[in-house]
Amino acid sequence: GYFVLRCDFVINLVLVAPSLRRKGIGRELVTELLHRLPGEESSDPFRAWAVVDAHNQAALEFFASMGSAQRVGTLSEVAATSPLVAFALTLSQGALFRDVVVYQLNGRGDGSEYL
């Protein structure tokens, strides 16, 4: 699932059946989303954000393995540079009361889906 904030998407969940995990399905789902979001070549690039529980090792490893996922840091660190994004992440993810790590992923598409 995802939540949209102007040019930013929040990845809420990447769900894959336990019997199908570690086969690249979650990576393909996130990659497909990124290919649908306008990338850096676009006049208005989009980003996707993922808020991960700092104690969820599987989720931390998943986003770290994405290659294009930039570990931004804590919610406070996001708030210092993007207060509106931090506010949206707090509302959509309940991140205010949890120890979280935030990842940013950039769109890779040409923006044609948003014309």
Rosetta blueprint (number, residue, H / E / L):
1 G L
2 Y E
3 F E
4 V E
5 L E
6 R L
7 C L
8 D E
9 F E
10 V E
11 I E
12 N L
13 L L
14 V L
15 L L
16 V L
17 A L
18 P H
19 S H
20 L H
21 R L
22 R L
23 K L
24 G L
25 I H
26 G H
27 R H
28 E H
29 L H
30 V H
31 T H
32 E H
33 L H
34 L H
35 H H
36 R H
37 L L
38 P E
39 G L
40 E L
41 E L
42 S L
43 S L
44 D L
45 P L
46 F L
47 R E
48 A E
49 W E
50 A E
51 V E
52 V E
53 D E
54 A L
55 H L
56 N L
57 Q H
58 A H
59 A H
60 L H
61 E H
62 F H
63 F H
64 A H
65 S H
66 M L
67 G L
68 S L
69 A L
70 Q E
71 R E
72 V E
73 G E
74 T L
75 L H
76 S H
77 E H
78 V H
79 A H
80 A H
81 T H
82 S L
83 P H
84 L H
85 V H
86 A H
87 F H
88 A H
89 L H
90 T H
91 L H
92 S H
93 Q H
94 G L
95 A H
96 L H
97 F H
98 R L
99 D L
100 V E
101 V E
102 V E
103 Y E
104 Q E
105 L E
106 N E
107 G L
108 R L
109 G E
110 D L
111 G L
112 S H
113 E H
114 Y H
115 L L
